[in-house]
Amino acid sequence: QVQLAESGGGLVQAGDSLRLSCAASGRTFSNYAVGWFRQAPGKEREFVAAMNWRGDSTYYEDSVKGRFTISRDVAKNTVYLQMNSLKPEDTAVYYCAARLWATAQAMGVITNRDYWGQGTQVTVSS
């Protein structure tokens, strides 16, 4: 079993950048695909970005393409989400999720095989 902990959220202005971190413990990330999701108040949790278990393929939701970048540091057992050109509509609680042996595209659909972190709040003011 893998435990996940997100960090790096905060309050920023539109156009600013943030980097979220998702640190894993209990298992190495090297066998897990990792995805980032977000949930705004009153809305369902939605997919944002993912990386496959090999770390050589990524997948993004259309609204964040060109602005967000997912990456990982195997040595630190951490996955990052670099968020640039933030918009007020990016405001949400951001969660990371991990799934064993998954592709990046498969992470776009939540399953009961996913491990989740507790989330980190991102607020973008206009």
N, C-alpha and C positions, 0 to 999 in steps of 0.2 A: 504494500500500500504506500502511496505517496502523499505527503502533506504539502500543501501549497500556501504561500503567504504573499499577498500583493502589498506593494508600497509605492509611494511616489505621487499619489494624487494630491490635489490642492485646488486653490482658487486662483485662476489666471484670467487675463483679459483676452478678448478675441484677437487672433493673430499670434498669440504666444505659443510656446512649446512646453511640453512636459514629457518626461520619460517615466513610464511605469515599469516596475520590476515584479517578477513572479519568481520567488525563490522556492526551491523544492527541498524537502528533507525526507528521509526514510527510503528513498529510491533515487537512483540517478535518472536524470532527464533523458539520457541517451537512447532509451527504448520507448520514449513517450512522445506522441504528438502533443503540441500545446496550442491552445486557442485562447483568444481574448474575446470576451463578450461584454456587453454593457446593458444596463437596465435603468431607464429613466422613470421618474415617478408616474405611476398609472399606466405604464407600458410593459409589454412583455420583454423578457431578456432577448437580446438580439446578438447575432454573430458580428464580430468586427474583423478579426484577422487570425490566421493560424499558420503554424509551421509543422511539417511532417516529422515523423520520428527520426528520420535520417538527418534532418536539418538542412536538406538541400532543395526544398520546395515550399513555397508560401502561397497563401490564398487570402484575398481581401474582399471585404464588402465594398460595393461600388462607391459608396459615399466617402470612403476613407482612402481610396486608391490615390497614390501620389502625395498623400499627406502623412499617413501612418506607415511605420516600418516595424515589422516584427523581426527579432533576432535572438540568438541565444549564445551564452557563454557556458560551454560544457564544463570547463574547469570550476566555474563558480556555481554550477547547477542552477542557473538563473536564466529566465527568458525575459526579454524586454519588449516594450511597445513604445517606440518613439513617436510622439504625436506632435506634428507641426501644423502651423496655420489653423489653430483651433478655432472652432465656431461655437456659438451658444448652443446649437443643437447637438453638440458633442457632450453636453452636460449629462452625467449619469454616474451610477456606481459601476465601476469596471471590475470584472472578474476574470481570473484565468482558470482554465480547465485543462486537464491532462488525460490522455487516453493511450493505452498501450498499443503500439504497432500501427497507429492510424495514419492515413494520408491527411494532407492539409485540407483537401476538399471535404473529406468525411467529417472533419471537425466542425463544419458548418451546420451540422444537425446534432442537437444535444441528445445524448443517450444516457441510459442508466449505468453505463460503464465508466462514466466520467468522474474524475476527482476534481473538487472545486476548492478555491480559496475563499476567504471571507469578504473580499471586495475592498476597493478603495475609491473614495469619492473624487470625482473630477467635476469642477464647476467652472464654466467659462462665462464671463460677464461680457455684455455687449458695450 
